[in-house]
Amino acid sequence: MKPNSLPILRIEALTIWRRNALVWRRLMGASVLLHFGEPLIYLLGLGYGLGRFVGEMAGMPYFTFLASGFIAWSAMNVASMESMWSVYTRMVPQQTYEAILATPAEVDDIVIGELLWCATKSLFSGSAILAVAALLGAVNDWTAVFALPVIFLTGLCFAAPGLIITALARGYEYFNFYMTLAMTPMFILCGVFYPINTLPAPMQSVVQFLPLTHAVQIIRPIVVGEPVTNLGLHLGTLGLFGLVTSWIATILIRRRLIQ
């Protein structure tokens, strides 16, 4: 294994994924409340409360507009939280990875397994919000299920930067910098609450480089049953971002665990 090579998917990575799934199953109740409850409160409070004053936005009810944006945000939020707090806990206080590396598993298996698990949790959360939105009338077409693979891809994209921060962190407080300087601006600026074309022109150019913008631009039209414009551009941007950040995360995790 070369120090700067891309990780290779092996069966051991799925073992890491399964290990996390088994642990999560025992704590599923608290996890669901944490990762599903907050977006649902935002969705109901802003969607119905603020929606009464806003009316329609971008040609659709504001509740529908907000719900489709919150699906993308939930995927980002859950993947980021899991790849930072949970991974750091397994890496440092619990020293789970030291035990795993005593088996045939390698560091790359840990990285890929964690990426897949973070994306899986994003899929759970995004699917739950999509289901609630459908029950409340914000989804009118069965084709909204095509948003599910995009939710998974979004989770992968945001899990990798979280692993980068985790590899560099020396304590849980380090994650606050990423949340404040990266996650919060994307939450506000990337089209979750309003169309990005309402931003000043220079700001529109900036947000086009942020991955959440492209996730929203794919998920929203799928949820409302409209064609996705520039699908190749949005998927390509998410894919490239995820690939590059996963490569960087792998290099840094290797250095952190093998020293």
C-alpha positions as CSV (number, residue, x, y, z in Angstrom):
1,M,0.0,0.0,0.0
2,K,1.5,3.3,-1.1
3,P,1.2,6.2,1.4
4,N,-0.6,8.4,-1.1
5,S,-2.6,5.9,-3.1
6,L,-6.4,5.7,-3.3
7,P,-8.1,3.3,-1.0
8,I,-9.3,0.0,-2.5
9,L,-12.6,-1.6,-1.6
10,R,-12.2,-4.9,0.1
11,I,-14.7,-7.2,1.9
12,E,-13.2,-6.2,5.2
13,A,-14.6,-2.7,4.7
14,L,-18.1,-4.2,4.7
15,T,-17.2,-5.8,8.0
16,I,-16.5,-2.4,9.5
17,W,-19.8,-1.2,8.1
18,R,-21.6,-4.2,9.7
19,R,-19.9,-3.7,13.0
20,N,-21.2,-0.1,13.1
21,A,-24.6,-1.2,12.1
22,L,-24.8,-3.7,14.9
23,V,-23.8,-1.1,17.5
24,W,-26.2,1.5,16.1
25,R,-29.0,-1.0,16.3
26,R,-28.7,-1.1,20.1
27,L,-28.8,2.7,20.2
28,M,-31.2,3.3,17.4
29,G,-33.9,5.1,19.4
30,A,-31.6,7.9,20.7
31,S,-29.9,8.2,17.3
32,V,-33.2,8.5,15.4
33,L,-34.4,11.2,17.8
34,L,-31.1,13.1,17.4
35,H,-30.8,13.0,13.6
36,F,-34.4,12.9,12.6
37,G,-36.1,15.0,15.3
38,E,-34.1,18.3,14.6
39,P,-34.8,18.4,10.9
40,L,-38.4,17.5,11.5
41,I,-38.9,20.4,14.0
42,Y,-37.3,22.8,11.5
43,L,-39.4,21.5,8.7
44,L,-42.7,21.7,10.6
45,G,-41.9,25.0,12.3
46,L,-40.6,26.9,9.3
47,G,-42.5,25.0,6.6
48,Y,-45.9,25.6,8.2
49,G,-45.2,28.7,10.3
50,L,-43.1,30.8,7.9
51,G,-44.8,29.1,4.9
52,R,-48.0,30.9,5.7
53,F,-46.3,34.2,5.1
54,V,-44.1,33.2,2.2
55,G,-46.8,31.4,0.2
56,E,-45.0,30.0,-2.8
57,M,-41.3,30.0,-3.8
58,A,-39.8,29.0,-7.1
59,G,-43.3,28.0,-8.3
60,M,-44.1,25.6,-5.5
61,P,-45.5,25.8,-1.9
62,Y,-42.8,26.9,0.5
63,F,-43.3,23.8,2.6
64,T,-42.4,21.6,-0.5
65,F,-39.5,23.9,-1.3
66,L,-38.2,23.6,2.3
67,A,-38.8,19.9,2.6
68,S,-36.7,19.1,-0.5
69,G,-33.9,21.3,0.7
70,F,-34.0,19.8,4.2
71,I,-33.5,16.3,2.7
72,A,-30.2,17.4,1.3
73,W,-29.2,19.2,4.5
74,S,-30.1,16.2,6.6
75,A,-27.8,14.0,4.5
76,M,-25.0,16.6,5.0
77,N,-25.7,17.0,8.7
78,V,-25.9,13.3,9.6
79,A,-22.8,12.3,7.6
80,S,-20.8,15.1,9.1
81,M,-21.8,14.4,12.7
82,E,-21.1,10.6,12.3
83,S,-17.7,11.1,10.6
84,M,-16.5,13.5,13.3
85,W,-17.9,12.8,16.7
86,S,-18.6,9.1,16.3
87,V,-15.4,8.3,14.3
88,Y,-13.3,10.3,16.8
89,T,-14.8,8.4,19.7
90,R,-14.0,5.1,18.1
91,M,-10.5,6.3,17.1
92,V,-9.4,7.9,20.4
93,P,-11.3,7.3,23.6
94,Q,-12.5,3.8,22.7
95,Q,-9.4,2.9,20.6
96,T,-11.7,0.6,18.5
97,Y,-9.4,1.0,15.5
98,E,-6.4,-0.3,17.3
99,A,-8.3,-3.6,18.0
100,I,-9.5,-3.7,14.4
101,L,-6.0,-3.3,13.0
102,A,-5.0,-6.4,14.9
103,T,-7.2,-8.3,12.5
104,P,-6.6,-8.7,8.8
105,A,-8.4,-5.4,8.3
106,E,-6.3,-2.4,7.1
107,V,-6.6,1.3,7.6
108,D,-8.2,1.7,4.1
109,D,-10.9,-0.8,5.1
110,I,-11.7,1.4,8.1
111,V,-11.9,4.5,6.0
112,I,-14.1,3.0,3.3
113,G,-16.2,1.2,5.9
114,E,-16.8,4.5,7.8
115,L,-17.6,6.3,4.6
116,L,-20.2,3.7,3.7
117,W,-21.7,3.8,7.1
118,C,-22.0,7.6,7.2
119,A,-23.7,7.5,3.8
120,T,-26.0,4.8,5.1
121,K,-27.0,6.9,8.1
122,S,-27.6,9.8,5.8
123,L,-29.8,7.6,3.7
124,F,-31.9,6.6,6.7
125,S,-32.4,10.2,7.8
126,G,-33.1,11.5,4.3
127,S,-35.6,8.7,3.6
128,A,-37.4,9.4,6.9
129,I,-37.8,13.1,6.0
130,L,-38.9,12.2,2.5
131,A,-41.5,9.9,3.9
132,V,-42.8,12.5,6.3
133,A,-42.9,15.1,3.5
134,A,-44.9,12.6,1.4
135,L,-47.4,12.0,4.3
136,L,-47.8,15.8,4.7
137,G,-48.5,16.3,1.0
138,A,-45.2,17.8,-0.1
139,V,-44.4,14.9,-2.4
140,N,-46.9,14.2,-5.2
141,D,-45.1,11.6,-7.4
142,W,-43.5,8.2,-6.7
143,T,-40.5,9.2,-8.8
144,A,-39.3,11.0,-5.6
145,V,-37.7,7.6,-4.7
146,F,-35.0,8.4,-7.3
147,A,-33.7,10.9,-4.8
148,L,-32.5,8.1,-2.5
149,P,-29.2,7.3,-4.4
150,V,-28.5,11.0,-4.5
151,I,-29.0,11.2,-0.7
152,F,-26.5,8.3,-0.4
153,L,-24.0,10.1,-2.6
154,T,-24.5,13.3,-0.6
155,G,-23.7,11.4,2.5
156,L,-20.5,10.0,1.0
157,C,-19.4,13.5,-0.1
158,F,-19.8,15.0,3.4
159,A,-18.5,12.1,5.3
160,A,-15.0,12.5,3.7
161,P,-14.4,16.1,4.9
162,G,-15.6,15.0,8.3
163,L,-12.9,12.3,8.3
164,I,-10.3,14.9,7.3
165,I,-11.3,17.1,10.3
166,T,-11.3,14.0,12.5
167,A,-7.8,13.0,11.4
168,L,-6.5,16.4,12.3
169,A,-8.5,16.9,15.5
170,R,-6.9,16.7,19.0
171,G,-10.3,17.0,20.7
172,Y,-14.0,17.3,20.2
173,E,-13.9,21.1,20.4
174,Y,-12.1,21.1,17.0
175,F,-15.3,20.1,15.3
176,N,-16.9,23.3,16.2
177,F,-14.7,25.2,13.8
178,Y,-15.9,23.0,10.9
179,M,-19.5,23.4,11.9
180,T,-19.3,27.1,12.2
181,L,-17.1,27.9,9.2
182,A,-18.3,25.3,6.7
183,M,-21.6,23.6,7.6
184,T,-23.5,26.6,8.8
185,P,-22.7,28.8,5.8
186,M,-23.7,25.9,3.5
187,F,-26.9,25.4,5.4
188,I,-27.8,29.1,5.0
189,L,-26.5,29.9,1.5
190,C,-26.9,26.8,-0.6
191,G,-30.5,26.9,-1.5
192,V,-32.2,25.1,1.4
193,F,-34.3,28.2,2.4
194,Y,-34.4,30.2,-0.8
195,P,-33.2,30.0,-4.4
196,I,-29.6,30.8,-4.8
197,N,-30.4,33.2,-7.6
198,T,-31.7,35.7,-5.0
199,L,-28.1,36.1,-3.7
200,P,-25.8,38.8,-5.0
201,A,-23.9,37.7,-8.2
202,P,-20.5,37.3,-6.5
203,M,-22.1,35.2,-3.8
204,Q,-23.9,33.0,-6.4
205,S,-20.5,32.3,-8.0
206,V,-19.1,31.2,-4.6
207,V,-21.9,28.9,-3.6
208,Q,-21.6,27.1,-6.9
209,F,-18.4,25.6,-5.6
210,L,-20.1,24.2,-2.4
211,P,-21.3,20.6,-2.7
212,L,-24.6,21.1,-0.8
213,T,-25.7,23.5,-3.6
214,H,-25.4,20.7,-6.2
215,A,-27.1,18.2,-3.9
216,V,-30.1,20.5,-3.5
217,Q,-30.2,21.2,-7.2
218,I,-30.6,17.5,-7.9
219,I,-32.9,16.5,-5.0
220,R,-35.4,19.3,-5.2
221,P,-36.6,18.8,-8.7
222,I,-36.7,15.0,-8.2
223,V,-38.9,15.4,-5.1
224,V,-41.4,17.7,-6.9
225,G,-41.4,15.6,-10.1
226,E,-39.6,18.0,-12.4
227,P,-36.7,17.4,-14.7
228,V,-33.2,18.0,-13.3
229,T,-31.3,20.7,-15.3
230,N,-27.5,20.2,-15.6
231,L,-27.7,16.8,-14.0
232,G,-24.3,15.7,-15.3
233,L,-22.7,18.9,-13.9
234,H,-24.2,18.4,-10.5
235,L,-23.4,14.7,-10.2
236,G,-19.9,15.3,-11.6
237,T,-19.2,18.0,-9.0
238,L,-20.5,15.8,-6.2
239,G,-18.5,12.8,-7.4
240,L,-15.3,14.7,-7.9
241,F,-15.6,16.4,-4.5
242,G,-16.2,13.1,-2.8
243,L,-13.4,11.4,-4.6
244,V,-10.8,14.1,-3.8
245,T,-11.8,14.5,-0.2
246,S,-11.9,10.7,0.3
247,W,-8.4,10.4,-1.0
248,I,-7.2,13.2,1.3
249,A,-9.1,11.6,4.2
250,T,-7.4,8.3,3.5
251,I,-3.9,9.8,3.5
252,L,-4.5,11.6,6.8
253,I,-6.2,8.7,8.6
254,R,-3.3,6.5,7.5
255,R,-0.9,8.9,9.1
256,R,-3.0,9.2,12.3
257,L,-3.4,5.5,12.8
258,I,0.0,4.3,11.6
259,Q,2.6,6.4,13.5
